[in-house]
Amino acid sequence: MNSFPLTRTVPETARRNGRLSAGSRIVPEEVPIAFSYGGSTQAVMMATPGDLEDFAVGFSLAEGIIADAAEIEAIEPIADERGIDLQITLKHERNEALAVRRRHMAGPVGCGLCGIESIGEALRRSPSVGASSLRLSPLEVVEAVALLDGLQSLHAETRAVHGAGFYVPGQGLVAVREDVGRHNALDKLAGAIARAPVGGTRHAGTTGAVVVTSRVSVEMVQKTAVLGSPFIIAISAPTALAIRTADEASMTLVALVRGSDFEIFTHPHRIQTGAVADVA
C-alpha cells in the first residue's frame, strides 16, 4: 500500500554555543499525492504520506466532489518511487456529476484551491454553521489548543508539520491529524471525522471545534464550514478574507491563542463569558 516513511533521519551540521558539530535530525517526508477519480487525476498535492484514506475523503468533501463519505466506494493508494496515486472510486451518480464538472475545467492544479475554475468559485459562499448550538468557555478554548500541542507526535519528532484537531466539550480532542501542509492536515481531520466512529462514537461536525496550529486563511474557514463545525480556533492570526468568510458562515473565529489569552474575530456569542461584550 504505502511504501513511504513519514520521516527520515538526515545528516546536519549544527552550531551550538559558538561551535560547529556534525549530527543528525529527523525531518518529515514530503511526497506528491495524486487524487484520481475513475482513472483521471483531479489534483496533485505535496503532503505527508500518512492517513491517506482520511485525506482522500476529506479532500473529496472539501472540493465538493462528494457530499458524504458513503459516496466513495473504494480508495486504493498506489505507490511508486515518485509518489502516491490515490485511486478513488465514486458511486455512479457522483462519478457522473464529476464527469460533467471536468468538461468545464481547464485542468487540475496543485494548490490550496484545487480544481477551482474561476475567481467566483474560489470566493464561493461557505455553508452556514449557524444552526449549531455549540458553546465553549474560555477555559475550553485554551484547553483545546493545549491538548493539540501535546498530541502532535510527528511535530514532536520533527518540529516541521502542522496539526488539526477536533475538540468536543467534555471529551477533549477526539481526533488529531498532522501534515506538512496546513490545508492537508485539515482535510485529513475532516476525512477522519466523516469516515467512521472515533473512539466508538460518531461525531457530527456540528458538535465540536476545529483547532489548528497555523494562520487562518479563507480555505481553512471554507473547509471547516464544509465539516459543519461552528468554531475554528488557531494559534496564529487570520486574514481579512477569512474573517469576512467566517462572519458570513456564522462561524466563531478565535485566533492568536497564547496561554490563557486569545482574540475573537467573529460571532463572540458562542464564548460563554460575561466579558464577551467587551471584546466584540
C-alpha positions in Angstrom: 0.0 0.0 0.0 2.1 3.0 1.3 5.8 2.4 1.0 6.8 5.9 2.0 8.1 6.6 5.6 6.6 9.6 7.4 10.1 10.8 8.5 13.7 10.4 7.6 16.9 11.0 9.5 19.3 13.3 7.7 22.9 14.5 8.5 23.3 18.1 9.6 25.9 20.4 11.0 24.7 22.3 14.0 26.1 25.4 15.6 25.7 25.3 19.4 27.4 27.6 21.9 29.7 29.1 19.2 30.9 25.7 17.9 30.0 23.6 14.8 29.5 19.9 15.2 28.2 17.0 13.0 24.9 15.5 13.9 21.6 14.3 12.5 18.0 15.4 12.6 14.6 13.7 12.0 12.7 15.6 9.3 9.2 14.9 7.8 8.8 13.3 4.4 7.0 15.2 1.7 5.8 13.5 -1.5 3.4 14.2 -4.4 0.0 12.7 -3.7 -2.4 12.5 -6.7 -6.2 12.3 -6.3 -7.6 10.2 -9.2 -11.3 9.6 -9.9 -12.2 7.0 -12.4 -8.6 6.8 -13.6 -8.2 10.5 -14.2 -6.2 12.8 -12.0 -8.1 15.7 -10.4 -5.3 17.3 -8.4 -1.8 16.7 -7.0 -0.8 17.8 -3.6 2.6 17.8 -1.8 1.9 16.2 1.5 3.0 13.9 4.3 2.3 10.3 3.2 0.1 9.2 6.1 -3.6 8.9 6.9 -4.2 8.6 3.1 -7.8 7.3 3.3 -8.7 10.2 5.6 -7.0 12.5 3.1 -9.0 11.1 0.2 -12.3 11.5 1.9 -11.5 15.0 3.4 -10.2 16.3 0.1 -13.2 15.0 -1.8 -15.6 16.6 0.7 -13.8 19.9 0.7 -13.7 20.2 -3.1 -17.4 19.3 -3.4 -16.7 16.1 -5.3 -18.8 14.2 -2.7 -21.4 15.3 -0.1 -21.0 12.3 2.2 -18.2 9.8 2.8 -20.6 7.0 1.8 -20.5 8.2 -1.8 -17.0 6.7 -2.1 -17.0 3.0 -3.0 -13.3 2.4 -2.7 -9.9 4.0 -2.1 -6.7 2.3 -3.3 -3.4 4.1 -2.7 -0.9 3.1 -5.5 2.7 4.0 -4.6 5.8 4.0 -6.8 9.3 5.7 -6.4 7.9 9.1 -7.4 4.8 9.4 -5.2 1.4 8.0 -4.3 -1.7 7.9 -6.5 -5.0 7.7 -4.5 -7.3 5.9 -6.8 -10.8 6.8 -5.6 -13.9 5.1 -6.9 -17.1 7.0 -6.6 -20.7 5.8 -6.7 -22.3 6.1 -10.1 -24.2 9.4 -9.5 -21.2 11.2 -8.1 -19.0 9.9 -10.9 -21.4 11.3 -13.5 -21.5 14.7 -11.7 -17.7 14.8 -11.6 -17.5 14.0 -15.4 -19.8 17.0 -16.1 -17.6 19.2 -13.9 -14.4 18.1 -15.6 -15.7 19.1 -19.0 -15.8 22.7 -17.9 -12.3 22.7 -16.3 -9.1 23.9 -18.0 -7.1 21.4 -15.9 -6.1 20.3 -12.4 -3.8 22.3 -10.3 -1.8 21.6 -7.1 -2.5 24.3 -4.6 -4.9 25.2 -1.8 -7.8 25.7 -4.2 -7.5 22.6 -6.4 -10.0 22.2 -9.2 -11.3 25.8 -9.0 -12.5 27.1 -12.3 -12.9 30.8 -11.6 -12.4 33.6 -9.2 -16.1 33.4 -8.3 -15.8 29.7 -7.3 -12.7 30.4 -5.2 -14.7 33.0 -3.3 -17.8 30.8 -3.1 -20.1 31.3 -0.2 -19.5 28.8 2.6 -22.3 26.7 4.1 -23.8 28.4 7.2 -23.0 26.7 10.5 -25.3 29.0 12.5 -27.7 26.1 13.4 -25.2 24.6 15.8 -25.9 25.1 19.5 -22.3 24.5 20.5 -20.8 26.9 23.1 -17.3 27.0 24.6 -16.0 28.6 27.7 -12.7 30.5 27.7 -11.1 27.6 29.6 -12.2 25.1 26.9 -10.7 27.3 24.1 -7.4 27.4 26.0 -7.6 23.6 26.7 -8.3 22.8 23.1 -5.0 24.4 22.0 -3.0 23.0 24.9 -4.2 19.5 24.1 -3.4 19.8 20.4 0.2 20.8 21.3 0.6 17.7 23.4 -0.9 15.2 20.8 1.2 16.1 17.8 3.6 13.1 17.8 5.0 13.9 14.3 5.6 17.5 15.2 7.3 16.5 18.4 9.8 14.5 16.3 10.4 17.0 13.5 9.2 20.4 14.5 8.1 20.9 10.9 4.4 19.9 10.5 1.0 21.4 11.1 -1.7 19.9 13.2 -5.5 20.0 13.1 -7.7 18.6 15.9 -11.4 18.2 16.6 -12.4 19.3 20.1 -15.6 18.1 21.8 -16.5 19.6 25.2 -16.2 17.1 27.9 -14.2 14.7 25.7 -11.2 16.7 24.7 -9.6 16.2 21.3 -11.3 13.1 19.7 -9.2 13.2 16.5 -5.8 14.8 15.5 -4.2 14.7 12.1 -0.8 16.1 11.0 0.8 17.1 7.7 3.5 19.4 6.2 0.6 21.3 4.7 -2.0 23.1 6.9 -4.8 22.5 4.4 -3.8 18.9 4.2 -3.9 18.4 7.9 -7.5 19.9 8.0 -8.6 17.7 5.1 -7.3 14.6 6.9 -9.1 15.6 10.0 -12.4 16.1 8.1 -11.9 12.7 6.5 -11.3 11.1 9.8 -14.5 12.6 11.3 -16.6 11.7 8.2 -15.3 8.2 7.7 -16.0 6.2 10.9 -16.7 6.5 14.6 -13.8 7.8 16.6 -13.4 6.0 19.9 -16.7 4.2 19.4 -18.6 7.3 18.8 -19.6 9.0 15.6 -19.1 12.8 15.9 -21.1 15.2 13.7 -19.1 18.3 12.7 -21.6 20.5 14.5 -20.7 19.0 17.9 -17.1 20.2 18.0 -14.5 22.8 17.3 -11.7 22.7 14.7 -8.3 23.6 16.2 -5.3 24.4 14.0 -1.7 25.2 14.5 -1.5 27.7 11.6 -2.8 31.0 10.5 -6.4 31.1 9.3 -6.8 31.7 5.6 -10.1 31.6 3.7 -9.6 28.0 2.6 -9.3 26.9 6.3 -12.6 28.6 7.0 -14.2 27.0 4.0 -13.0 23.6 4.9 -14.3 24.0 8.5 -17.7 25.1 7.2 -17.9 22.0 5.0 -17.2 19.9 8.0 -20.0 21.7 9.8 -18.1 23.0 12.8 -19.2 26.4 14.2 -15.7 27.1 15.6 -12.2 27.5 14.2 -9.5 28.1 16.8 -6.0 28.9 15.8 -2.7 29.8 17.4 -1.9 32.4 14.6 -3.7 35.3 13.1 -6.5 35.2 10.4 -6.6 37.0 7.1 -9.2 39.7 6.4 -10.9 37.5 3.9 -11.0 34.6 6.4 -12.7 36.9 8.9 -15.3 38.0 6.4 -15.9 34.4 5.3 -16.3 33.2 8.8 -18.7 36.0 9.6 -20.9 35.2 6.6 -20.9 31.5 7.6 -22.0 32.4 11.1 -18.7 30.8 12.4 -16.9 31.8 15.5 -13.2 32.5 14.6 -10.9 32.5 17.6 -7.2 33.2 16.9 -3.9 34.2 18.5 -4.4 31.8 21.4 -1.4 32.4 23.7 -1.6 30.8 27.1 -4.9 32.0 28.6 -5.2 34.9 26.1 -7.0 34.9 22.7 -8.8 37.1 20.3 -12.4 36.6 19.0 -13.0 37.9 15.5 -16.5 36.8 14.6 -19.7 35.7 16.4 -18.4 36.0 20.0 -21.7 34.9 21.5 -20.6 31.3 21.4 -17.9 32.1 24.0 -19.6 31.7 27.4 -18.3 34.6 29.4 -19.8 37.8 30.8 -16.8 39.7 29.4 -17.6 38.8 25.8 -19.3 42.2 25.2 -16.0 43.9 26.0 -14.2 42.2 23.1 -16.9 42.0 20.5 
